Amino acid sequence: MVRSDHVAPIYVINLLIADLIQFCCMIVEVTRSEDEKILFVFSIIHFSALFASVYFMVCIALERYLVIAHPLWYRFRRTIKTSVVLCVLVWIFPLLFMFICSHFLESPELGFAILFLLPFPLLIFFLVGTLKALSASISVPSDEKRRIVGILVLVLLIYTLLFLPRIIWFLKVYNEKSQFLENYDFRLTNQSFILVRVSPLADLFLYVFMRKGFIDKILASVCCCRMDRNDISSPPV
């Protein structure tokens, strides 16, 4: 899948690895090992893979944005080496950030909330920038444009629906830490916990959108239906 003219599969493969690591850590949690050191190590690995999966989605959105907004720059500057270096940084960054939060911050919850919240403005910027540059782009085929917009929208939806509740939970814990036991919201805790746990399953839809074929027909039919509705609603001249 990794070719010199298509670097997006590198991020997809790393996202798949991060999801598989999360599944393995969930299995260890279900077994309920009595050794606390083992649980602690796997919890660190799980959080690192979770944070890495979020930032690999950002990498996918960035790569798709560059295809539309800056096609010439992307065509001459994209290299496998650059993508591999970026993937290594994505794997290292969560571990380094978690170490700093746990050793130098009084409230690690605030650090985790910041780490989760950083991709949100980037994903919005990539989607808005892509939509603005979409009409002016002539070097990208129409089916590729539909797929790129679908990928960006899906990434933003996955992040918003599955990760924002956990960010709200982290901020709530940080703000009410002095009265945490009195104001503890079990409903928000359980819902945000479940949504984060199912995020690897939601990435399966992203893998489908990255492949050509059946999904192109669906996107094309949606666009055709929208054009037909506009033609029907517009009065004849």
trRosetta pair geometry for C-beta under 8 A, 3 or more apart (Angstrom, degrees):
i j d omega theta_ij theta_ji phi_ij phi_ji
1 6 8.0 -94 167 103 66 117
1 9 3.9 -161 141 -169 113 161
1 12 7.9 -84 144 69 147 122
1 13 7.1 157 76 -56 136 118
2 6 7.9 -159 -150 87 32 81
2 7 7.6 31 -147 -126 79 49
2 9 5.5 -137 -78 86 59 119
2 10 5.8 70 -113 -69 108 85
2 13 7.6 -41 -59 -10 106 146
2 80 6.7 79 173 -125 112 120
3 6 4.8 38 61 40 102 93
3 9 7.8 69 12 27 74 130
4 79 7.9 -18 -152 -137 79 54
4 80 6.5 -72 -110 -33 60 110
6 9 6.5 52 127 -1 99 101
7 10 5.4 -30 -178 13 71 120
7 11 7.6 63 137 -11 78 94
7 63 6.5 -139 85 -134 96 137
7 78 5.4 -149 -3 -180 134 115
7 79 7.6 58 -78 91 141 16
7 80 6.3 -169 -109 -96 104 54
7 82 7.9 -12 -144 74 162 92
7 83 4.4 -164 -174 -61 126 153
8 11 6.0 -57 -163 37 48 106
8 12 6.3 45 145 -19 75 108
8 60 6.4 72 -152 -132 93 78
8 63 5.1 167 -92 121 85 149
8 64 7.3 62 -106 -60 130 78
8 210 6.8 -167 136 -147 126 115
9 12 5.1 -57 -141 42 42 115
9 13 5.9 46 159 -25 73 101
9 210 7.7 130 -90 164 67 135
10 13 6.0 -52 -148 33 27 110
10 14 6.6 22 153 -12 61 107
10 80 7.1 153 -63 -143 146 74
10 83 4.6 91 75 146 157 132
10 84 6.8 -98 -163 -71 143 62
10 87 6.3 -111 153 -51 106 138
11 14 5.7 -56 -148 41 33 109
11 15 6.2 38 152 -22 66 105
11 56 5.2 162 -171 -168 87 88
11 59 4.4 -162 -123 106 136 119
11 60 4.9 -175 117 -68 140 78
11 63 6.6 -164 4 -5 147 143
11 83 7.1 -102 -44 -164 85 109
11 87 7.0 -154 -95 -87 60 103
12 15 5.5 -52 -147 36 32 114
12 16 6.4 36 151 -21 64 103
12 60 6.8 81 -67 -96 73 123
12 206 7.7 -165 -124 128 96 104
12 207 6.6 116 -164 -109 117 76
12 210 5.6 97 -98 -153 147 175
13 16 5.6 -51 -151 34 32 114
13 17 6.6 35 149 -20 64 102
14 17 5.5 -47 -147 34 37 113
14 18 6.4 39 152 -19 65 102
14 52 7.5 -105 156 158 103 113
14 56 5.2 -160 100 -118 105 139
14 87 5.0 -154 -75 -143 159 119
14 90 7.2 86 148 80 147 136
14 91 7.7 -112 -161 -58 123 104
15 18 5.6 -52 -149 36 33 113
15 19 6.5 34 152 -18 64 104
15 53 5.8 89 -144 -137 74 73
15 56 4.2 -173 -76 118 87 140
15 57 6.7 93 -112 -59 132 67
15 60 7.2 -8 -40 -38 145 129
15 203 6.1 -164 154 -161 116 140
15 206 7.5 -62 131 100 154 139
16 19 5.7 -54 -149 36 33 112
16 20 6.4 32 153 -18 65 105
16 203 7.7 -178 -89 132 55 134
16 207 7.3 68 -80 -88 107 126
17 20 5.7 -55 -148 37 32 111
17 21 6.4 35 152 -21 65 104
18 21 5.7 -51 -148 33 32 113
18 22 6.6 35 152 -20 63 103
18 49 4.5 163 -158 -167 75 82
18 50 7.6 158 172 -69 109 19
18 52 4.6 -154 -111 95 135 109
18 53 4.1 -176 122 -69 138 86
18 56 6.3 -178 6 7 147 144
19 22 5.6 -52 -153 32 34 113
19 23 6.6 36 151 -19 65 102
19 49 7.7 177 -56 164 18 115
19 53 6.2 95 -61 -108 70 133
19 200 3.7 131 -150 -138 98 106
19 203 5.5 -129 -79 54 143 149
20 23 5.6 -49 -150 33 36 112
20 24 6.5 37 152 -19 66 103
20 200 7.9 147 -48 -151 31 140
21 24 5.7 -53 -150 36 33 112
21 25 6.4 31 153 -17 65 106
21 45 6.5 -121 174 157 114 101
21 46 7.4 -174 135 -105 89 48
21 49 3.9 -157 92 -105 124 152
22 25 5.8 -56 -148 38 32 110
22 26 6.4 37 152 -23 65 104
22 46 5.9 88 -124 -145 64 79
22 49 5.0 -159 -57 111 79 130
22 50 6.1 95 -98 -71 121 76
22 53 7.1 -21 -33 -31 135 144
22 199 7.8 -55 149 73 171 97
22 200 5.2 -172 74 -52 134 134
23 26 5.6 -53 -151 33 33 114
23 27 6.7 37 151 -23 63 100
23 200 6.2 -129 -51 101 92 169
24 27 5.7 -49 -156 28 35 114
24 28 6.9 34 148 -16 64 101
25 28 5.5 -50 -152 35 39 113
25 29 6.5 41 149 -20 66 103
25 42 4.9 162 -136 176 89 97
25 43 7.4 132 -171 -87 124 30
25 45 5.7 -173 -86 92 128 102
25 46 3.6 -177 138 -80 162 103
25 49 7.0 178 -4 33 138 138
26 29 5.5 -52 -149 36 36 113
26 30 6.4 38 152 -22 67 103
26 46 7.4 115 -50 -121 61 130
26 197 6.9 103 -105 -149 132 102
27 30 5.7 -53 -150 33 32 112
27 31 6.7 34 152 -22 63 103
28 31 5.8 -52 -152 30 33 113
28 33 6.7 -28 -176 -10 84 119
28 38 7.3 -135 -175 150 125 103
28 39 7.5 177 141 -107 108 58
28 42 4.6 -101 96 -160 152 167
29 32 7.4 31 170 -68 40 54
29 39 7.4 89 -105 -136 67 91
29 42 7.1 -159 -54 116 78 130
29 43 7.9 90 -84 -80 109 80
29 46 7.8 25 -40 -62 124 159
33 38 4.9 -42 104 85 151 135
33 39 6.0 -169 65 -55 100 90
35 38 4.2 65 93 7 111 111
35 39 6.9 167 94 -9 61 84
36 39 5.5 -56 -149 40 39 112
36 40 6.1 42 153 -23 70 105
37 40 5.6 -53 -146 36 31 112
37 41 6.3 31 156 -19 65 105
38 41 5.9 -54 -147 36 30 109
38 42 6.3 19 159 -9 65 109
39 42 6.1 -61 -144 44 28 104
39 43 6.1 33 155 -24 65 108
40 43 5.7 -54 -146 34 29 113
40 44 6.6 30 154 -18 63 102
41 44 5.9 -55 -155 34 31 110
41 45 6.5 29 149 -16 65 106
42 45 5.3 -49 -144 39 39 114
42 46 6.1 44 154 -24 67 103
43 46 5.6 -50 -144 35 31 113
43 47 6.4 29 157 -15 64 104
44 47 6.0 -55 -147 38 30 106
44 48 6.3 30 155 -19 64 109
44 95 7.9 62 169 -121 104 82
44 98 6.9 146 -146 133 88 153
45 48 5.7 -57 -148 38 30 112
45 49 6.3 27 156 -16 65 107
46 49 5.9 -57 -147 39 29 107
46 50 6.2 31 153 -22 64 108
47 50 5.4 -53 -145 36 33 115
47 51 6.3 30 158 -14 66 104
47 94 7.2 -171 129 167 78 123
47 98 6.4 114 112 -101 129 147
47 112 8.0 -67 -161 -123 127 117
48 51 6.0 -55 -147 39 29 106
48 52 6.1 30 153 -20 64 110
48 91 7.7 49 166 -164 109 62
48 94 4.6 147 -138 107 66 126
48 95 5.3 22 -118 -68 128 79
48 98 6.8 -89 -79 -2 84 148
49 52 5.5 -54 -142 39 31 114
49 53 6.3 38 156 -26 65 102
50 53 5.9 -50 -151 28 29 112
50 54 7.0 29 151 -18 60 101
50 196 6.8 22 -148 -179 136 110
50 199 7.4 86 -140 65 89 143
51 54 5.8 -53 -156 31 36 113
51 55 6.6 22 154 -8 68 108
51 93 7.8 -132 133 98 122 89
51 94 3.6 141 88 -112 136 134
51 97 7.6 -154 176 62 163 130
51 98 7.8 -160 -3 -47 156 112
51 115 5.9 -25 -130 149 126 124
51 116 7.5 -102 -112 -80 84 67
52 55 5.9 -64 -148 44 34 103
52 56 6.1 36 154 -22 69 106
52 90 5.6 102 -143 145 82 94
52 91 5.7 28 -117 -102 134 54
52 94 5.6 -98 -52 -1 76 141
53 56 5.7 -52 -143 35 31 111
53 57 6.7 37 154 -20 61 101
53 199 6.9 125 115 128 144 123
53 200 7.3 -86 -131 -88 162 75
53 203 7.1 -88 -168 -70 120 146
54 57 5.8 -56 -161 31 32 112
54 58 6.9 33 143 -18 63 102
54 116 6.8 -107 -138 -132 175 63
54 119 5.6 -153 158 -3 102 155
54 159 6.9 94 -141 -114 92 101
54 163 6.5 90 -107 -103 124 159
55 58 5.1 -41 -151 31 45 118
55 59 6.6 53 147 -22 65 96
55 90 4.7 -175 109 -144 125 106
55 93 7.0 73 -43 69 177 135
55 94 7.5 -155 3 -48 135 106
55 119 6.5 -148 -94 -74 58 126
56 59 5.2 -42 -149 31 41 116
56 60 6.6 45 150 -20 65 98
56 87 7.6 39 -106 -123 100 81
56 90 6.0 105 -67 162 74 157
57 60 5.6 -47 -149 34 36 113
57 61 6.4 36 151 -16 65 104
57 119 7.2 63 81 -172 100 153
57 123 7.8 1 126 -93 103 121
57 155 4.9 160 -179 -148 107 109
57 158 7.0 -130 -137 81 155 129
57 159 6.7 176 112 -62 149 109
57 203 7.9 -118 -79 -111 111 103
57 206 7.4 -87 -116 -123 98 164
58 61 5.6 -55 -148 39 33 111
58 62 6.2 37 152 -22 66 105
58 119 4.7 -122 -72 -131 124 112
58 122 5.5 32 -143 105 115 138
58 123 6.6 -97 -108 -66 77 86
59 62 5.6 -51 -146 35 31 114
59 63 6.4 31 156 -19 64 105
59 86 6.3 137 -123 139 128 128
59 87 7.6 56 -126 -83 173 68
59 90 6.7 -58 -41 -69 134 150
60 63 5.9 -54 -148 36 30 110
60 64 6.4 26 155 -14 64 108
60 151 6.8 -116 148 166 112 123
60 155 6.4 -177 86 -89 114 143
60 206 7.4 66 124 -178 169 128
60 210 7.9 -76 -151 -89 130 121
61 64 5.8 -58 -147 41 31 109
61 65 6.2 35 153 -24 65 107
61 122 7.3 123 91 131 133 94
61 123 5.6 -34 170 -120 176 73
61 126 4.5 106 154 102 106 164
61 127 7.5 -46 -159 -51 120 76
61 151 7.4 -173 -96 128 62 97
61 152 5.5 96 -133 -117 91 79
61 155 5.1 -146 -68 91 112 163
61 156 7.8 94 -107 -50 141 81
62 65 5.6 -54 -147 34 30 113
62 66 6.5 29 157 -19 64 105
62 122 7.5 -29 -69 170 98 116
62 126 6.2 -103 -84 -101 45 137
63 66 6.0 -53 -149 34 30 110
63 67 6.8 39 151 -27 61 101
64 67 5.7 -47 -154 23 36 117
64 68 7.1 17 156 -4 64 104
64 126 7.3 79 75 171 92 123
64 130 6.9 1 126 -100 92 145
64 148 4.6 163 -168 -151 107 93
64 151 5.4 -166 -91 85 163 132
64 152 5.8 -153 101 -58 140 97
65 68 6.3 -71 -159 44 33 98
65 69 5.5 -4 166 8 75 121
65 126 4.0 -104 -65 -151 139 92
65 129 5.8 48 -157 85 116 117
65 130 5.1 -107 -119 -64 71 103
65 152 7.2 95 -66 -96 82 131
66 69 6.3 -64 -116 54 27 90
66 70 5.1 -44 -153 58 70 97
66 71 7.8 136 150 -83 61 36
66 73 7.1 -99 -165 88 103 100
66 74 4.2 135 145 -86 106 126
66 78 7.8 143 117 -70 141 112
67 71 6.2 34 -176 -102 41 78
67 74 5.8 -130 -86 114 43 169
67 140 6.4 92 151 -96 96 137
67 144 7.7 -110 149 155 136 117
67 148 6.1 -139 77 -111 129 145
68 71 7.0 -2 -132 -59 9 94
68 130 4.8 75 67 -140 148 82
68 133 5.1 132 138 97 94 115
68 134 5.9 -20 -168 -88 134 63
68 137 5.3 -89 -157 -52 70 160
68 140 6.2 -52 -102 -1 67 161
68 145 7.0 95 -104 -121 115 81
68 148 5.9 158 -44 128 120 157
69 129 5.2 -3 -83 150 146 107
69 130 6.3 -93 -43 -92 101 53
69 132 7.8 42 -105 74 102 91
69 133 4.2 155 -103 8 65 167
69 137 8.0 -77 -74 -69 25 122
70 73 4.1 -26 161 43 113 118
70 74 5.5 124 102 -27 82 94
71 74 5.6 -61 -143 40 28 111
71 75 6.1 31 159 -27 66 107
71 137 6.5 117 -30 -140 132 108
71 139 4.8 159 138 67 163 136
71 140 6.5 -146 -96 -43 138 100
72 75 5.7 -52 -146 30 29 112
72 76 6.7 4 165 1 63 109
72 139 8.0 129 -57 -4 71 166
73 76 6.6 -74 -150 46 26 93
73 77 5.5 -6 168 5 68 127
74 77 6.4 -70 -123 50 21 94
74 78 5.5 29 180 -36 65 114
75 78 6.9 -35 -123 16 12 108
77 82 7.7 17 154 -7 79 168
78 82 7.0 -128 -153 56 42 131
78 83 7.6 32 -167 -44 82 109
79 82 4.6 96 62 5 90 101
79 83 7.1 -158 93 -3 50 86
80 83 5.7 -60 -153 40 35 112
80 84 6.2 35 153 -21 70 107
81 84 5.8 -56 -148 36 30 110
81 85 6.4 29 155 -17 65 106
82 85 5.8 -55 -148 37 31 110
82 86 6.4 31 154 -19 64 107
83 86 5.6 -54 -148 37 32 113
83 87 6.4 34 152 -21 65 104
84 87 5.6 -52 -149 34 33 113
84 88 6.6 35 152 -20 64 102
85 88 5.7 -52 -151 33 34 112
85 89 6.5 34 151 -18 65 105
86 89 5.7 -54 -150 36 33 112
86 90 6.4 37 151 -22 65 104
87 90 5.6 -52 -149 33 33 114
87 91 6.6 31 154 -16 64 103
88 91 5.9 -56 -153 36 33 109
88 92 6.3 22 154 -13 67 111
89 92 5.8 -61 -142 42 32 105
89 93 5.8 42 160 -36 68 107
90 93 6.0 -43 -136 22 26 116
90 94 7.8 23 169 -12 54 96
91 94 7.5 -64 -169 29 27 99
91 95 7.5 13 149 -5 60 113
92 95 5.9 -69 -160 43 41 110
92 96 6.0 34 153 -18 77 113
93 96 5.9 -61 -144 40 29 109
93 97 6.0 25 161 -18 67 111
94 97 5.7 -58 -141 41 30 109
94 98 6.0 29 161 -19 67 108
94 115 7.0 98 -120 -173 77 139
95 98 5.9 -56 -145 38 26 109
95 99 6.4 29 155 -21 62 106
96 99 5.7 -54 -150 33 31 113
96 100 6.5 29 153 -17 64 105
97 100 5.7 -54 -150 36 33 110
97 101 6.3 32 153 -19 66 107
97 111 6.8 175 166 170 92 112
97 115 5.4 125 141 -97 149 131
98 101 5.6 -52 -142 37 33 111
98 102 6.1 24 161 -14 67 111
98 108 8.0 42 -151 -156 64 119
98 111 7.8 142 -109 124 41 128
98 112 7.9 43 -106 -87 80 86
98 115 8.0 -1 -64 -54 71 169
99 102 6.2 -61 -143 41 25 104
99 103 6.1 -6 168 6 63 120
100 103 6.5 -77 -137 50 22 92
100 104 5.2 -38 -171 35 65 120
100 105 7.0 61 137 -17 71 103
100 111 7.1 -174 97 -145 89 149
101 104 7.4 -58 -93 53 11 77
101 105 4.9 -32 -149 30 52 130
101 108 4.3 91 151 -134 105 82
101 111 3.3 -164 -112 88 119 160
101 112 6.6 100 -169 -44 166 71
101 115 7.8 -72 -49 -26 143 129
102 105 7.6 7 -33 44 13 90
102 108 5.5 23 -85 -96 57 134
105 108 5.8 127 84 -82 116 50
105 110 6.7 -139 174 62 138 104
105 111 5.2 163 30 -38 168 126
107 110 4.7 65 101 0 109 106
107 111 7.5 163 103 -5 64 84
107 174 5.2 98 160 -127 143 93
107 177 6.5 -113 -114 -59 124 158
108 111 5.3 -57 -157 40 50 114
108 112 6.1 49 149 -21 78 103
109 112 5.7 -55 -147 38 33 111
109 113 6.3 35 153 -21 66 105
109 170 4.6 179 -177 -163 87 80
109 171 7.6 179 145 -68 107 23
109 173 4.7 -126 -146 90 163 117
109 174 4.5 -161 96 -62 118 92
109 177 7.7 178 32 -79 142 117
110 113 5.7 -52 -148 35 32 113
110 114 6.5 32 153 -18 64 104
110 170 7.2 157 -82 155 25 103
110 171 7.6 73 -108 -105 64 58
110 174 4.7 100 -65 -119 85 149
111 114 5.7 -54 -149 36 32 110
111 115 6.3 31 154 -19 66 106
112 115 5.6 -53 -145 37 33 112
112 116 6.3 29 156 -15 65 107
112 170 5.2 -140 89 -130 103 146
113 116 5.9 -59 -148 41 30 108
113 117 5.9 21 157 -18 66 116
113 167 5.2 103 -144 -153 80 73
113 170 3.7 -174 -68 106 98 131
113 171 5.1 106 -128 -58 156 78
113 174 6.8 -82 -6 -13 143 140
114 117 5.7 -62 -137 41 28 107
114 118 6.5 47 161 -43 64 95
115 118 6.3 -34 -151 4 27 115
116 119 7.6 -63 177 24 38 98
116 163 5.8 -165 -170 173 112 112
116 166 6.5 -131 -148 98 165 105
116 167 4.8 -156 104 -85 131 99
116 170 7.1 141 26 13 138 151
117 120 5.5 -38 -168 5 58 122
117 167 5.4 108 -69 -140 91 139
118 121 7.7 -63 -173 33 38 92
118 122 7.2 24 146 -7 67 118
119 122 5.3 -71 -155 47 48 115
119 123 5.7 47 154 -26 85 105
119 159 6.4 -122 107 -139 122 147
120 123 6.1 -56 -147 33 26 107
120 124 6.6 22 157 -13 62 107
120 159 6.8 -180 -97 144 69 132
120 160 8.0 96 -126 -86 98 74
120 164 7.6 83 -98 -89 129 98
121 124 5.6 -57 -147 40 36 111
121 125 6.1 39 155 -22 69 107
122 125 5.7 -55 -147 37 30 112
122 126 6.3 29 156 -19 65 105
123 126 5.8 -52 -146 35 31 110
123 127 6.4 28 157 -16 64 107
123 152 7.6 160 -167 -165 79 80
123 155 6.2 -147 -139 118 120 106
123 156 4.9 155 154 -96 123 85
123 159 5.9 -180 -25 39 173 158
124 127 5.9 -59 -148 39 30 109
124 128 6.2 22 159 -12 67 110
124 156 7.0 100 -77 -124 56 128
125 128 6.1 -59 -141 42 27 104
125 129 5.8 24 162 -16 65 114
126 129 5.9 -58 -140 42 24 109
126 130 6.1 27 159 -22 62 109
126 152 6.0 -148 119 -136 103 120
127 130 5.9 -57 -147 35 26 111
127 131 6.5 24 157 -17 62 107
127 152 4.7 157 -99 155 82 123
127 153 6.8 102 -129 -76 125 56
127 156 5.7 -8 -50 -44 147 145
128 131 5.9 -56 -148 37 31 110
128 132 6.4 30 154 -18 65 107
129 132 5.8 -56 -148 36 32 111
129 133 6.2 13 161 -4 67 112
130 133 6.1 -66 -142 47 28 98
130 134 6.1 51 154 -55 65 98
130 148 6.6 -148 -164 135 138 112
130 149 6.5 176 130 -95 127 73
130 152 5.8 -178 38 -33 158 170
131 134 5.5 -32 -145 -3 30 123
131 149 7.1 84 -84 -120 77 112
132 135 7.9 -67 175 23 31 94
133 136 5.7 -72 -158 50 54 105
133 137 5.8 61 148 -41 84 106
134 137 6.0 -55 -149 21 28 113
134 145 5.9 107 -152 -160 100 120
134 149 6.9 25 -102 -69 144 121
137 140 5.1 4 145 25 126 108
137 145 7.0 160 81 -97 128 119
140 144 5.0 -120 179 90 94 122
140 145 5.4 116 118 -63 117 87
140 148 7.5 -18 174 -5 149 145
141 144 4.6 90 62 9 84 106
141 145 7.0 -143 98 -9 44 86
142 145 5.5 -50 -149 32 35 115
142 146 6.6 35 154 -18 66 101
143 146 5.8 -50 -151 34 35 111
143 147 6.5 35 151 -18 65 106
143 212 7.9 64 139 -136 125 102
143 216 5.1 21 -164 -150 117 118
143 219 7.5 120 -148 84 68 123
143 220 6.8 -24 -109 -69 90 109
144 147 5.6 -54 -147 38 34 112
144 148 6.2 36 155 -22 66 105
145 148 5.8 -55 -147 35 30 110
145 149 6.4 25 158 -13 65 106
146 149 6.0 -57 -147 40 30 107
146 150 6.2 32 154 -20 64 110
146 216 7.2 108 82 -138 125 66
146 219 4.1 136 152 148 128 134
146 220 6.8 157 58 -67 176 59
146 223 6.3 -86 -107 -40 132 138
147 150 5.6 -57 -147 38 30 114
147 151 6.3 34 154 -23 65 104
147 209 6.6 153 -161 177 81 81
147 212 7.4 -46 -90 -96 157 71
147 215 7.0 88 -113 113 95 114
147 216 6.6 -34 -66 -93 110 81
147 219 6.6 -155 -71 12 57 169
148 151 5.7 -51 -149 32 31 112
148 152 6.5 27 155 -15 64 106
149 152 5.8 -56 -147 38 33 109
149 153 6.2 31 156 -16 66 108
150 153 5.9 -56 -144 39 29 109
150 154 6.1 28 158 -18 65 110
150 209 5.4 -154 119 -148 111 124
150 215 7.4 174 118 163 162 117
150 219 5.7 -87 -52 -98 142 131
151 154 5.8 -60 -147 39 27 110
151 155 6.3 28 156 -20 65 106
151 206 6.9 77 -142 -146 80 81
151 209 5.0 162 -87 132 75 130
151 210 6.7 75 -105 -77 125 68
152 155 5.8 -51 -145 34 30 111
152 156 6.4 26 157 -14 63 107
153 156 5.9 -59 -150 39 30 109
153 157 6.2 30 153 -19 66 108
154 157 5.6 -54 -145 37 32 112
154 158 6.3 34 157 -20 66 104
154 205 6.1 -144 -163 119 134 112
154 206 5.8 170 123 -91 129 77
154 209 5.8 -177 18 -21 159 163
155 158 5.9 -53 -147 35 29 110
155 159 6.4 25 156 -15 63 108
155 206 6.7 72 -78 -110 75 124
156 159 5.8 -56 -146 40 30 110
156 160 6.0 26 158 -18 67 111
157 160 5.8 -57 -138 39 28 107
157 161 5.9 11 170 -6 66 115
158 161 6.6 -65 -137 45 20 98
158 162 5.7 -19 178 16 60 124
158 163 7.9 47 134 -6 65 103
158 199 6.9 100 178 -145 103 85
158 202 4.8 150 -129 138 108 132
158 203 7.1 82 -149 -76 156 59
158 205 7.8 -179 -72 62 120 116
158 206 7.0 -34 -32 -50 155 119
159 162 6.9 -77 -128 51 14 88
159 163 5.2 -39 -162 33 58 124
159 164 7.2 79 143 -35 66 88
160 163 7.5 -25 -63 49 8 82
160 164 5.4 4 -158 -14 46 131
161 164 7.3 18 -51 28 7 105
161 195 7.0 -141 138 -158 70 127
162 165 7.6 -75 -179 27 19 102
162 166 7.9 3 145 -4 55 112
162 195 4.6 -172 -142 164 62 98
162 196 6.4 129 167 -87 89 41
162 198 6.9 -129 -127 77 121 84
162 199 4.7 132 157 -90 148 95
162 202 6.1 -136 -47 9 152 160
163 166 5.6 -58 -159 38 48 111
163 167 6.4 51 146 -23 75 102
163 195 7.6 -149 -54 125 31 113
163 196 6.8 81 -101 -99 60 84
163 199 7.1 54 -59 -97 88 139
164 167 5.3 -50 -147 33 40 116
164 168 6.4 43 154 -20 68 100
165 168 5.6 -51 -149 35 35 113
165 169 6.5 39 151 -21 65 103
165 188 7.0 -160 -174 -161 99 80
165 191 6.1 -88 172 115 152 99
165 192 4.0 -154 127 -100 102 89
165 195 5.6 80 50 43 132 152
166 169 5.4 -49 -150 33 37 116
166 170 6.5 40 151 -20 66 100
166 192 4.3 143 -80 -179 60 113
166 193 7.7 111 -99 -69 100 38
166 195 7.0 -146 -37 77 98 109
166 196 5.1 59 -61 -59 143 124
167 170 5.7 -50 -150 33 34 111
167 171 6.5 28 154 -13 65 106
168 171 5.8 -58 -148 41 32 108
168 172 6.1 35 153 -23 66 108
168 188 7.1 -102 107 -166 109 126
168 192 7.2 -149 60 -88 90 138
169 172 5.6 -54 -144 36 30 113
169 173 6.4 31 156 -19 64 104
169 185 7.9 -134 -120 72 85 113
169 188 5.5 169 -93 143 96 106
169 189 6.2 119 -139 -97 132 54
169 192 4.5 -134 -25 41 140 170
170 173 5.9 -55 -150 36 29 110
170 174 6.4 28 152 -18 64 108
171 174 5.5 -54 -146 37 34 113
171 175 6.2 27 158 -15 68 108
172 175 6.0 -57 -142 40 29 105
172 176 6.0 -13 171 18 65 113
172 185 6.8 -33 147 23 153 127
172 188 6.9 27 40 118 164 156
173 176 6.8 -76 -133 57 20 82
173 177 6.3 55 160 -80 61 80
173 180 6.5 37 -147 -123 71 115
174 177 6.1 -16 -151 -40 25 111
176 179 5.2 -67 -173 67 87 85
176 180 5.7 130 119 -88 84 56
176 183 4.9 -81 178 72 148 136
177 180 5.3 -2 -145 -52 35 113
179 182 4.6 -52 -179 46 90 116
179 183 5.2 56 121 1 102 110
180 183 6.8 -80 -139 55 21 83
180 184 6.0 50 160 -73 63 90
181 184 5.8 -17 -141 -26 27 119
184 189 7.4 -2 177 -30 88 137
185 188 4.1 31 117 23 123 112
185 189 6.2 155 95 -18 68 87
186 189 5.4 -57 -145 40 34 115
186 190 6.0 29 161 -17 69 108
187 190 6.2 -58 -145 39 26 104
187 191 6.1 19 160 -13 63 113
188 191 6.0 -59 -139 42 27 107
188 192 6.0 21 165 -13 66 112
189 192 6.4 -63 -144 41 21 103
189 193 6.1 22 158 -20 61 114
190 193 5.7 -58 -145 37 28 114
190 194 6.3 25 159 -18 65 107
191 194 6.0 -56 -147 36 29 108
191 195 6.3 27 157 -18 64 108
192 195 5.8 -54 -144 37 32 111
192 196 6.4 30 158 -17 65 106
193 196 6.2 -59 -151 36 27 107
193 197 6.5 26 153 -20 62 111
194 197 5.6 -59 -151 36 32 113
194 198 6.5 18 158 -11 67 108
195 198 6.2 -63 -148 40 30 101
195 199 7.1 57 149 -52 60 87
196 199 5.7 -25 -161 -15 39 120
198 201 5.0 -46 -172 36 74 117
198 202 6.4 79 132 -26 82 96
199 202 5.4 -51 -148 33 40 114
199 203 6.8 49 153 -28 66 96
200 203 5.6 -45 -156 22 38 117
200 204 8.0 57 146 -32 57 85
201 204 5.9 -29 -174 0 47 116
202 205 6.2 -39 -176 21 54 109
202 206 7.5 53 134 -14 67 100
203 206 5.0 -47 -160 32 56 119
203 207 6.6 62 144 -24 74 94
204 207 5.6 -47 -154 29 38 114
204 208 6.8 40 148 -20 64 101
205 208 5.5 -50 -154 32 38 114
205 209 6.5 37 150 -18 67 104
206 209 5.7 -53 -148 36 35 111
206 210 6.5 38 153 -24 65 104
207 210 5.8 -55 -152 30 32 113
207 211 7.1 24 154 -16 62 106
208 211 6.2 -65 -159 33 34 106
208 215 5.8 137 148 -62 88 134
209 215 5.7 -174 -112 -178 48 163
211 215 6.8 111 77 15 74 125
212 215 7.6 -120 -141 52 24 95
212 216 5.9 17 -158 -33 69 128
213 216 6.3 144 63 13 15 103
213 217 7.8 -38 143 -4 44 99
214 217 5.8 -53 -161 31 41 111
214 218 6.8 39 146 -18 69 103
215 218 5.4 -50 -151 34 42 114
215 219 6.3 38 153 -15 70 104
216 219 5.9 -56 -146 41 32 107
216 220 6.1 33 155 -20 66 109
217 220 5.6 -54 -142 38 29 112
217 221 6.3 30 157 -20 64 106
218 221 5.9 -56 -149 36 28 109
218 222 6.5 29 153 -19 63 105
219 222 5.6 -52 -148 34 33 113
219 223 6.4 31 155 -16 65 105
220 223 5.8 -56 -149 38 31 110
220 224 6.2 32 152 -20 66 107
221 224 5.6 -52 -144 37 33 112
221 225 6.3 35 155 -21 65 104
222 225 5.8 -53 -148 35 29 111
222 226 6.5 29 152 -19 63 105
223 226 5.7 -54 -150 35 33 112
223 227 6.4 31 153 -18 66 104
224 227 5.7 -54 -148 36 33 110
224 228 6.3 34 153 -20 66 104
225 228 5.7 -52 -146 35 32 112
225 229 6.5 34 154 -20 64 104
226 229 5.8 -53 -151 34 32 112
226 230 6.5 31 152 -18 64 105
227 230 5.7 -55 -150 36 34 111
227 231 6.4 35 152 -20 66 104
228 231 5.7 -53 -149 35 33 111
228 232 6.4 30 154 -18 66 105
229 232 5.8 -54 -146 36 32 109
229 233 6.1 23 158 -14 67 111
230 233 5.9 -59 -140 42 29 105
230 234 6.1 27 161 -23 66 109
231 234 6.1 -56 -142 33 27 107
